[in-house]
Amino acid sequence: MDCRGELQRLQHQLELANRAISLIGDEATVERLEHFANEIKRKLEELRAAGLRDETQRRS
């Protein structure tokens, strides 16, 4: 899968997780979803950084 497609997929998952967090009243489930959302954020940051490195290398 290309980097752009993976970024879009992860952003969509993050949006869904955040929506679910706002709707769920069970604290344990909210904690698990928050953990999941944080993992997605970390992956997004890694992919964005990798994309910037790749773009920088291509321009060099």
Chimera marker file (.cmm) of the C-alpha trace (Angstrom):
<marker_set name="trace">
<marker id="1" x="0.000" y="0.000" z="0.000" r="1" g="1" b="0" radius="0.5"/>
<marker id="2" x="1.293" y="3.456" z="-0.849" r="1" g="1" b="0" radius="0.5"/>
<marker id="3" x="2.113" y="5.923" z="1.896" r="1" g="1" b="0" radius="0.5"/>
<marker id="4" x="-0.724" y="8.284" z="0.974" r="1" g="1" b="0" radius="0.5"/>
<marker id="5" x="-3.290" y="5.493" z="1.110" r="1" g="1" b="0" radius="0.5"/>
<marker id="6" x="-1.994" y="4.340" z="4.476" r="1" g="1" b="0" radius="0.5"/>
<marker id="7" x="-2.132" y="7.907" z="5.818" r="1" g="1" b="0" radius="0.5"/>
<marker id="8" x="-5.735" y="8.263" z="4.700" r="1" g="1" b="0" radius="0.5"/>
<marker id="9" x="-6.678" y="4.907" z="6.207" r="1" g="1" b="0" radius="0.5"/>
<marker id="10" x="-5.100" y="5.777" z="9.557" r="1" g="1" b="0" radius="0.5"/>
<marker id="11" x="-6.670" y="9.244" z="9.619" r="1" g="1" b="0" radius="0.5"/>
<marker id="12" x="-10.069" y="7.672" z="8.993" r="1" g="1" b="0" radius="0.5"/>
<marker id="13" x="-9.538" y="5.171" z="11.815" r="1" g="1" b="0" radius="0.5"/>
<marker id="14" x="-8.512" y="7.992" z="14.135" r="1" g="1" b="0" radius="0.5"/>
<marker id="15" x="-11.656" y="9.970" z="13.288" r="1" g="1" b="0" radius="0.5"/>
<marker id="16" x="-13.832" y="6.917" z="13.953" r="1" g="1" b="0" radius="0.5"/>
<marker id="17" x="-12.098" y="6.216" z="17.267" r="1" g="1" b="0" radius="0.5"/>
<marker id="18" x="-12.535" y="9.825" z="18.386" r="1" g="1" b="0" radius="0.5"/>
<marker id="19" x="-16.218" y="9.771" z="17.460" r="1" g="1" b="0" radius="0.5"/>
<marker id="20" x="-16.722" y="6.518" z="19.353" r="1" g="1" b="0" radius="0.5"/>
<marker id="21" x="-14.932" y="7.916" z="22.415" r="1" g="1" b="0" radius="0.5"/>
<marker id="22" x="-17.362" y="10.826" z="22.550" r="1" g="1" b="0" radius="0.5"/>
<marker id="23" x="-20.369" y="8.475" z="22.383" r="1" g="1" b="0" radius="0.5"/>
<marker id="24" x="-19.313" y="5.718" z="24.790" r="1" g="1" b="0" radius="0.5"/>
<marker id="25" x="-20.015" y="5.960" z="28.495" r="1" g="1" b="0" radius="0.5"/>
<marker id="26" x="-18.083" y="2.896" z="29.658" r="1" g="1" b="0" radius="0.5"/>
<marker id="27" x="-14.792" y="4.155" z="31.095" r="1" g="1" b="0" radius="0.5"/>
<marker id="28" x="-12.819" y="0.966" z="30.421" r="1" g="1" b="0" radius="0.5"/>
<marker id="29" x="-13.856" y="0.979" z="26.770" r="1" g="1" b="0" radius="0.5"/>
<marker id="30" x="-13.012" y="4.662" z="26.460" r="1" g="1" b="0" radius="0.5"/>
<marker id="31" x="-9.529" y="3.990" z="27.876" r="1" g="1" b="0" radius="0.5"/>
<marker id="32" x="-8.945" y="1.213" z="25.338" r="1" g="1" b="0" radius="0.5"/>
<marker id="33" x="-10.125" y="3.421" z="22.492" r="1" g="1" b="0" radius="0.5"/>
<marker id="34" x="-7.916" y="6.287" z="23.689" r="1" g="1" b="0" radius="0.5"/>
<marker id="35" x="-4.949" y="3.913" z="23.717" r="1" g="1" b="0" radius="0.5"/>
<marker id="36" x="-5.874" y="2.784" z="20.193" r="1" g="1" b="0" radius="0.5"/>
<marker id="37" x="-6.191" y="6.421" z="19.053" r="1" g="1" b="0" radius="0.5"/>
<marker id="38" x="-2.769" y="7.253" z="20.525" r="1" g="1" b="0" radius="0.5"/>
<marker id="39" x="-1.215" y="4.326" z="18.655" r="1" g="1" b="0" radius="0.5"/>
<marker id="40" x="-2.776" y="5.567" z="15.424" r="1" g="1" b="0" radius="0.5"/>
<marker id="41" x="-1.419" y="9.077" z="16.077" r="1" g="1" b="0" radius="0.5"/>
<marker id="42" x="2.051" y="7.629" z="16.613" r="1" g="1" b="0" radius="0.5"/>
<marker id="43" x="1.855" y="5.684" z="13.344" r="1" g="1" b="0" radius="0.5"/>
<marker id="44" x="0.635" y="8.777" z="11.498" r="1" g="1" b="0" radius="0.5"/>
<marker id="45" x="3.575" y="10.796" z="12.818" r="1" g="1" b="0" radius="0.5"/>
<marker id="46" x="6.007" y="8.062" z="11.764" r="1" g="1" b="0" radius="0.5"/>
<marker id="47" x="4.530" y="7.858" z="8.263" r="1" g="1" b="0" radius="0.5"/>
<marker id="48" x="4.570" y="11.626" z="7.830" r="1" g="1" b="0" radius="0.5"/>
<marker id="49" x="8.196" y="11.792" z="8.960" r="1" g="1" b="0" radius="0.5"/>
<marker id="50" x="9.134" y="8.963" z="6.592" r="1" g="1" b="0" radius="0.5"/>
<marker id="51" x="7.357" y="10.743" z="3.743" r="1" g="1" b="0" radius="0.5"/>
<marker id="52" x="9.254" y="13.950" z="4.455" r="1" g="1" b="0" radius="0.5"/>
<marker id="53" x="12.570" y="12.070" z="4.519" r="1" g="1" b="0" radius="0.5"/>
<marker id="54" x="11.755" y="10.360" z="1.226" r="1" g="1" b="0" radius="0.5"/>
<marker id="55" x="10.762" y="13.635" z="-0.400" r="1" g="1" b="0" radius="0.5"/>
<marker id="56" x="13.916" y="15.326" z="0.873" r="1" g="1" b="0" radius="0.5"/>
<marker id="57" x="16.071" y="12.511" z="-0.481" r="1" g="1" b="0" radius="0.5"/>
<marker id="58" x="14.357" y="12.671" z="-3.889" r="1" g="1" b="0" radius="0.5"/>
<marker id="59" x="15.039" y="16.401" z="-4.114" r="1" g="1" b="0" radius="0.5"/>
<marker id="60" x="18.700" y="16.016" z="-3.194" r="1" g="1" b="0" radius="0.5"/>
<link id1="1" id2="2" r="1" g="1" b="0" radius="0.2"/>
<link id1="2" id2="3" r="1" g="1" b="0" radius="0.2"/>
<link id1="3" id2="4" r="1" g="1" b="0" radius="0.2"/>
<link id1="4" id2="5" r="1" g="1" b="0" radius="0.2"/>
<link id1="5" id2="6" r="1" g="1" b="0" radius="0.2"/>
<link id1="6" id2="7" r="1" g="1" b="0" radius="0.2"/>
<link id1="7" id2="8" r="1" g="1" b="0" radius="0.2"/>
<link id1="8" id2="9" r="1" g="1" b="0" radius="0.2"/>
<link id1="9" id2="10" r="1" g="1" b="0" radius="0.2"/>
<link id1="10" id2="11" r="1" g="1" b="0" radius="0.2"/>
<link id1="11" id2="12" r="1" g="1" b="0" radius="0.2"/>
<link id1="12" id2="13" r="1" g="1" b="0" radius="0.2"/>
<link id1="13" id2="14" r="1" g="1" b="0" radius="0.2"/>
<link id1="14" id2="15" r="1" g="1" b="0" radius="0.2"/>
<link id1="15" id2="16" r="1" g="1" b="0" radius="0.2"/>
<link id1="16" id2="17" r="1" g="1" b="0" radius="0.2"/>
<link id1="17" id2="18" r="1" g="1" b="0" radius="0.2"/>
<link id1="18" id2="19" r="1" g="1" b="0" radius="0.2"/>
<link id1="19" id2="20" r="1" g="1" b="0" radius="0.2"/>
<link id1="20" id2="21" r="1" g="1" b="0" radius="0.2"/>
<link id1="21" id2="22" r="1" g="1" b="0" radius="0.2"/>
<link id1="22" id2="23" r="1" g="1" b="0" radius="0.2"/>
<link id1="23" id2="24" r="1" g="1" b="0" radius="0.2"/>
<link id1="24" id2="25" r="1" g="1" b="0" radius="0.2"/>
<link id1="25" id2="26" r="1" g="1" b="0" radius="0.2"/>
<link id1="26" id2="27" r="1" g="1" b="0" radius="0.2"/>
<link id1="27" id2="28" r="1" g="1" b="0" radius="0.2"/>
<link id1="28" id2="29" r="1" g="1" b="0" radius="0.2"/>
<link id1="29" id2="30" r="1" g="1" b="0" radius="0.2"/>
<link id1="30" id2="31" r="1" g="1" b="0" radius="0.2"/>
<link id1="31" id2="32" r="1" g="1" b="0" radius="0.2"/>
<link id1="32" id2="33" r="1" g="1" b="0" radius="0.2"/>
<link id1="33" id2="34" r="1" g="1" b="0" radius="0.2"/>
<link id1="34" id2="35" r="1" g="1" b="0" radius="0.2"/>
<link id1="35" id2="36" r="1" g="1" b="0" radius="0.2"/>
<link id1="36" id2="37" r="1" g="1" b="0" radius="0.2"/>
<link id1="37" id2="38" r="1" g="1" b="0" radius="0.2"/>
<link id1="38" id2="39" r="1" g="1" b="0" radius="0.2"/>
<link id1="39" id2="40" r="1" g="1" b="0" radius="0.2"/>
<link id1="40" id2="41" r="1" g="1" b="0" radius="0.2"/>
<link id1="41" id2="42" r="1" g="1" b="0" radius="0.2"/>
<link id1="42" id2="43" r="1" g="1" b="0" radius="0.2"/>
<link id1="43" id2="44" r="1" g="1" b="0" radius="0.2"/>
<link id1="44" id2="45" r="1" g="1" b="0" radius="0.2"/>
<link id1="45" id2="46" r="1" g="1" b="0" radius="0.2"/>
<link id1="46" id2="47" r="1" g="1" b="0" radius="0.2"/>
<link id1="47" id2="48" r="1" g="1" b="0" radius="0.2"/>
<link id1="48" id2="49" r="1" g="1" b="0" radius="0.2"/>
<link id1="49" id2="50" r="1" g="1" b="0" radius="0.2"/>
<link id1="50" id2="51" r="1" g="1" b="0" radius="0.2"/>
<link id1="51" id2="52" r="1" g="1" b="0" radius="0.2"/>
<link id1="52" id2="53" r="1" g="1" b="0" radius="0.2"/>
<link id1="53" id2="54" r="1" g="1" b="0" radius="0.2"/>
<link id1="54" id2="55" r="1" g="1" b="0" radius="0.2"/>
<link id1="55" id2="56" r="1" g="1" b="0" radius="0.2"/>
<link id1="56" id2="57" r="1" g="1" b="0" radius="0.2"/>
<link id1="57" id2="58" r="1" g="1" b="0" radius="0.2"/>
<link id1="58" id2="59" r="1" g="1" b="0" radius="0.2"/>
<link id1="59" id2="60" r="1" g="1" b="0" radius="0.2"/>
</marker_set>
